[in-house]
């Protein structure tokens, strides 16, 4: 089956609202093995929407709409699609009662124009909405073409998709479809060069999605039952892990912080952070993960030199001799975080996030990242060259991600590739990179 996504709303064209619905729907359709041929955004203009619906219907078997189901005069998606599918709308008393009840729960009374939202297809059917006032709609023309209409409000649209639309499409696919997502540190081109053959094949399929400092590999399989589909996914994932090694850090998690927190909890470890240029971003990421309070108690944001001295015990002479942007200071910060927190593991970051502040031999994007392990007495130091990333927030985000990976590697006893390693109390010159 092929599909097209049509998002309706002048506010989308004007850029007043970010179109996250299209991204969500594309990924969901891909998981179902449905190829998305086109994405469209069209304003609240009936002639343009009519023309677009006719073109999309001629090309694709499934049209997925988002937006234009409200009560106002310019919400005309349902009427336009009904005409294209030659399926007149009728007033549905049951849907109207649901709308009245929804308003009553909010202490309000619907207005006359809300009756418009209770219009449903005659041959098709309503798509139930238990999260708002606008029911969706399902149209079919008997020639293999169908359309599903969903509200533009992301919260409502996603809930209706999960509860109503996805199960319907799974039944029409006449098979069980499962997807798994492997999270991998590193860029898309590097990963693809190592694992190119694993992205070939139709069942399971594998697709890569690039993010800041990492990528996601989504493996999707179809089979007669869930167990068989899961087995196909796991077989392909195992091959990816074998090729990518410990850069493949987890499967089906929201992000690296979740992996780190779980690793710490399973091993009874605690972590502390000491941050300068990242300004608390590492601590923020950690505390987004459930269970972080069990393993993370201290996060030091020591932006000023005085704060590094007072809170982390970084010697003044060290700051004067090497500057705040240096390996010796990063290691001293990590050691200080261990001492102040009593944690077994600590990471520290200091550097030049930009746009100004460059020093001779240390351009914007130079970041020093240290990890310290109280169990072994070892410290690890990286000098990150992030100068290619001009935006301040990108430099900070990449540094935070790298720091989380250093924590992961220390917790799991993995190597620290590319790091300088020595006793944490080694002479400062040891860390002068």
QUISULVEN-V631681 format. One record per backbone hydrogen bond with DSSP energy under -1.0 kcal/mol. NH is the residue of the N-H (numbers start at 1). CO is the residue of the C=O. E is the energy in kcal/mol with one decimal. If there is no record, write none. Layout:
BEGIN
nh:NH co:CO e:E
nh:NH co:CO e:E
END
This chain:
BEGIN
nh:3 co:35 e:-2.9
nh:4 co:62 e:-2.0
nh:5 co:38 e:-2.2
nh:6 co:64 e:-2.9
nh:7 co:40 e:-2.6
nh:8 co:66 e:-2.9
nh:9 co:42 e:-2.7
nh:12 co:9 e:-1.2
nh:13 co:9 e:-1.2
nh:14 co:10 e:-2.1
nh:16 co:11 e:-1.7
nh:17 co:11 e:-1.2
nh:20 co:18 e:-1.9
nh:24 co:20 e:-2.2
nh:25 co:21 e:-2.8
nh:26 co:22 e:-2.4
nh:27 co:23 e:-2.0
nh:28 co:24 e:-2.3
nh:29 co:25 e:-2.6
nh:30 co:26 e:-2.2
nh:31 co:27 e:-1.9
nh:32 co:28 e:-1.1
nh:33 co:30 e:-1.6
nh:34 co:29 e:-2.6
nh:35 co:1 e:-1.6
nh:37 co:3 e:-3.0
nh:40 co:5 e:-2.4
nh:42 co:7 e:-2.3
nh:45 co:43 e:-2.4
nh:49 co:45 e:-2.4
nh:50 co:46 e:-3.0
nh:51 co:47 e:-2.2
nh:52 co:48 e:-2.3
nh:53 co:49 e:-2.7
nh:54 co:50 e:-2.2
nh:55 co:51 e:-2.1
nh:56 co:52 e:-2.8
nh:57 co:53 e:-2.6
nh:58 co:54 e:-1.4
nh:60 co:56 e:-2.5
nh:62 co:2 e:-1.8
nh:63 co:146 e:-2.1
nh:64 co:4 e:-2.8
nh:65 co:148 e:-3.0
nh:66 co:6 e:-2.0
nh:67 co:150 e:-2.2
nh:75 co:72 e:-1.7
nh:76 co:74 e:-1.3
nh:77 co:68 e:-1.4
nh:80 co:76 e:-2.1
nh:81 co:77 e:-2.6
nh:82 co:78 e:-2.3
nh:83 co:79 e:-1.7
nh:84 co:80 e:-1.8
nh:85 co:81 e:-2.0
nh:87 co:82 e:-2.7
nh:90 co:120 e:-2.8
nh:92 co:118 e:-2.1
nh:96 co:92 e:-2.0
nh:97 co:93 e:-2.2
nh:98 co:94 e:-1.8
nh:99 co:95 e:-2.1
nh:100 co:96 e:-2.5
nh:101 co:97 e:-2.4
nh:102 co:98 e:-2.3
nh:103 co:99 e:-2.3
nh:104 co:100 e:-2.2
nh:105 co:101 e:-1.9
nh:107 co:104 e:-1.7
nh:108 co:103 e:-2.8
nh:114 co:111 e:-1.6
nh:115 co:112 e:-1.7
nh:116 co:113 e:-1.0
nh:117 co:114 e:-1.4
nh:118 co:115 e:-1.5
nh:119 co:116 e:-1.3
nh:120 co:90 e:-2.9
nh:122 co:88 e:-1.4
nh:125 co:138 e:-1.6
nh:127 co:136 e:-1.7
nh:136 co:127 e:-2.8
nh:137 co:149 e:-1.4
nh:138 co:125 e:-2.6
nh:139 co:147 e:-2.7
nh:141 co:145 e:-1.8
nh:146 co:61 e:-2.5
nh:147 co:139 e:-2.2
nh:148 co:63 e:-2.6
nh:149 co:137 e:-2.9
nh:150 co:65 e:-1.7
nh:157 co:153 e:-2.9
nh:158 co:154 e:-2.7
nh:159 co:155 e:-1.6
nh:160 co:156 e:-2.6
nh:161 co:157 e:-2.3
nh:162 co:158 e:-2.3
nh:163 co:159 e:-2.5
nh:164 co:160 e:-2.8
nh:165 co:160 e:-1.7
nh:166 co:161 e:-3.2
nh:168 co:164 e:-1.1
nh:169 co:165 e:-2.5
nh:170 co:166 e:-2.6
nh:171 co:167 e:-1.9
nh:172 co:168 e:-1.7
nh:173 co:169 e:-1.7
nh:176 co:223 e:-3.0
nh:178 co:221 e:-2.5
nh:180 co:219 e:-2.5
nh:182 co:217 e:-3.0
nh:183 co:250 e:-3.0
nh:184 co:215 e:-2.8
nh:185 co:247 e:-2.6
nh:186 co:213 e:-1.7
nh:191 co:187 e:-2.1
nh:192 co:188 e:-2.8
nh:193 co:189 e:-2.0
nh:194 co:190 e:-1.2
nh:195 co:191 e:-2.1
nh:198 co:195 e:-1.4
nh:199 co:196 e:-1.7
nh:200 co:197 e:-1.3
nh:205 co:220 e:-2.8
nh:207 co:218 e:-1.9
nh:209 co:216 e:-2.8
nh:211 co:214 e:-2.9
nh:215 co:184 e:-3.2
nh:216 co:209 e:-2.8
nh:217 co:182 e:-2.8
nh:218 co:207 e:-2.9
nh:219 co:180 e:-3.0
nh:220 co:205 e:-2.3
nh:221 co:178 e:-2.8
nh:223 co:176 e:-2.4
nh:229 co:225 e:-2.0
nh:230 co:226 e:-2.8
nh:231 co:227 e:-2.1
nh:232 co:228 e:-1.9
nh:233 co:229 e:-2.1
nh:234 co:230 e:-2.7
nh:235 co:231 e:-2.1
nh:236 co:232 e:-1.7
nh:237 co:233 e:-2.7
nh:238 co:234 e:-2.4
nh:239 co:235 e:-1.2
nh:240 co:236 e:-1.9
nh:241 co:237 e:-2.7
nh:242 co:238 e:-2.0
nh:243 co:239 e:-1.6
nh:244 co:240 e:-2.9
nh:245 co:241 e:-2.0
nh:247 co:244 e:-1.3
nh:248 co:245 e:-1.7
nh:249 co:183 e:-1.4
nh:249 co:247 e:-1.1
nh:250 co:183 e:-1.1
nh:252 co:181 e:-3.1
nh:260 co:256 e:-2.4
nh:261 co:257 e:-2.7
nh:262 co:258 e:-2.1
nh:263 co:259 e:-2.4
nh:264 co:260 e:-2.5
nh:265 co:261 e:-2.5
nh:266 co:262 e:-2.7
nh:267 co:263 e:-1.1
nh:268 co:265 e:-1.1
nh:269 co:264 e:-2.6
nh:271 co:295 e:-2.9
nh:272 co:345 e:-1.6
nh:273 co:298 e:-1.6
nh:274 co:347 e:-2.1
nh:275 co:300 e:-3.4
nh:276 co:349 e:-1.4
nh:279 co:276 e:-1.3
nh:281 co:278 e:-1.6
nh:284 co:280 e:-2.4
nh:285 co:281 e:-2.4
nh:286 co:282 e:-2.2
nh:287 co:283 e:-2.4
nh:289 co:286 e:-1.4
nh:292 co:289 e:-1.6
nh:294 co:291 e:-1.4
nh:295 co:292 e:-1.5
nh:296 co:292 e:-2.2
nh:300 co:273 e:-3.3
nh:302 co:275 e:-2.3
nh:308 co:304 e:-1.6
nh:309 co:305 e:-1.9
nh:310 co:306 e:-3.0
nh:311 co:307 e:-2.6
nh:314 co:308 e:-2.0
nh:319 co:315 e:-1.5
nh:320 co:316 e:-2.2
nh:321 co:317 e:-2.3
nh:322 co:318 e:-2.4
nh:323 co:319 e:-1.6
nh:326 co:324 e:-1.3
nh:330 co:326 e:-1.9
nh:331 co:327 e:-2.6
nh:332 co:328 e:-2.1
nh:333 co:329 e:-2.3
nh:334 co:330 e:-2.1
nh:335 co:331 e:-2.7
nh:336 co:332 e:-2.4
nh:337 co:333 e:-2.2
nh:338 co:334 e:-1.9
nh:339 co:335 e:-2.3
nh:340 co:336 e:-2.5
nh:341 co:337 e:-1.8
nh:342 co:338 e:-2.5
nh:345 co:270 e:-2.0
nh:346 co:372 e:-1.9
nh:347 co:272 e:-1.7
nh:348 co:370 e:-2.6
nh:349 co:274 e:-2.0
nh:350 co:368 e:-2.1
nh:352 co:366 e:-2.7
nh:359 co:362 e:-2.5
nh:362 co:359 e:-2.7
nh:365 co:352 e:-3.2
nh:366 co:363 e:-1.7
nh:367 co:384 e:-2.2
nh:368 co:350 e:-3.4
nh:369 co:382 e:-2.5
nh:370 co:348 e:-2.6
nh:371 co:380 e:-2.5
nh:372 co:346 e:-2.7
nh:373 co:378 e:-2.6
nh:374 co:344 e:-3.0
nh:377 co:373 e:-2.1
nh:379 co:422 e:-2.9
nh:380 co:371 e:-2.7
nh:381 co:420 e:-2.1
nh:382 co:369 e:-2.8
nh:384 co:367 e:-3.5
nh:386 co:365 e:-2.6
nh:386 co:384 e:-1.0
nh:389 co:386 e:-1.6
nh:395 co:391 e:-2.0
nh:396 co:392 e:-2.3
nh:397 co:393 e:-2.5
nh:398 co:394 e:-2.6
nh:399 co:395 e:-2.1
nh:400 co:396 e:-2.4
nh:401 co:397 e:-2.3
nh:402 co:398 e:-2.4
nh:403 co:399 e:-2.3
nh:404 co:400 e:-2.2
nh:405 co:401 e:-1.9
nh:406 co:402 e:-2.1
nh:407 co:403 e:-2.1
nh:408 co:404 e:-2.5
nh:409 co:405 e:-2.8
nh:410 co:406 e:-2.3
nh:411 co:407 e:-2.7
nh:412 co:408 e:-2.3
nh:414 co:409 e:-2.3
nh:419 co:416 e:-2.0
nh:420 co:381 e:-2.6
nh:422 co:379 e:-1.7
nh:424 co:377 e:-3.1
nh:426 co:423 e:-2.2
nh:430 co:427 e:-2.0
nh:431 co:428 e:-1.9
nh:432 co:429 e:-1.4
nh:433 co:431 e:-1.5
END
